[in-house]
């Protein structure tokens, strides 16, 4: 589980928009950028090259 304090300060590195925590997939979602950033070993990987592209329907 991601620390709520950490989630409150993290933003999308591309758009600077807030992120949504997807507990089921263990990812941080940027709706504005259409990207999902993985969380590995409880550490968010906020690199655009590591993000997965998502479509509107999966949000």
Legacy VTK file of the C-alpha trace (Angstrom):
# vtk DataFile Version 3.0
C-alpha trace
ASCII
DATASET POLYDATA
POINTS 59 float
0.000 0.000 0.000
1.201 3.462 -0.909
1.627 6.014 1.867
-1.176 8.624 1.573
1.288 11.430 2.382
3.470 10.396 -0.543
0.475 10.250 -2.865
-0.540 13.762 -1.834
2.774 15.252 -3.026
3.376 13.209 -6.183
2.301 14.588 -9.558
2.620 13.384 -13.119
6.123 14.238 -14.384
4.700 15.076 -17.809
1.606 17.154 -17.021
2.109 18.002 -13.320
-1.481 16.799 -12.764
-2.489 14.828 -9.651
-2.233 11.038 -9.713
-4.727 8.354 -8.784
-3.594 5.230 -6.949
-4.819 1.984 -8.505
-4.402 -0.519 -5.685
-5.440 -3.482 -7.837
-2.737 -2.908 -10.464
-0.277 -1.234 -8.083
0.114 1.800 -10.330
-0.246 5.546 -10.220
-2.564 6.796 -12.950
-2.315 10.128 -14.738
-5.634 10.598 -16.516
-4.433 13.788 -18.182
-1.364 12.106 -19.715
-2.996 8.717 -20.257
-0.147 6.987 -18.428
0.154 4.467 -15.614
3.342 4.590 -13.556
4.363 1.323 -11.878
5.101 0.929 -8.184
7.947 -1.486 -7.528
8.917 -2.574 -4.012
6.671 0.231 -2.646
8.564 2.849 -4.675
6.743 4.758 -7.449
8.705 4.709 -10.700
7.972 8.164 -12.079
9.901 7.818 -15.339
7.910 8.459 -18.504
9.851 5.719 -20.302
8.713 3.204 -17.650
5.041 4.238 -17.784
2.378 2.196 -19.520
0.022 3.930 -21.955
-3.633 3.589 -21.047
-6.775 4.422 -22.925
-9.825 6.349 -21.705
-11.917 3.199 -21.359
-9.568 1.625 -18.813
-9.739 4.692 -16.563
LINES 1 60
59 0 1 2 3 4 5 6 7 8 9 10 11 12 13 14 15 16 17 18 19 20 21 22 23 24 25 26 27 28 29 30 31 32 33 34 35 36 37 38 39 40 41 42 43 44 45 46 47 48 49 50 51 52 53 54 55 56 57 58
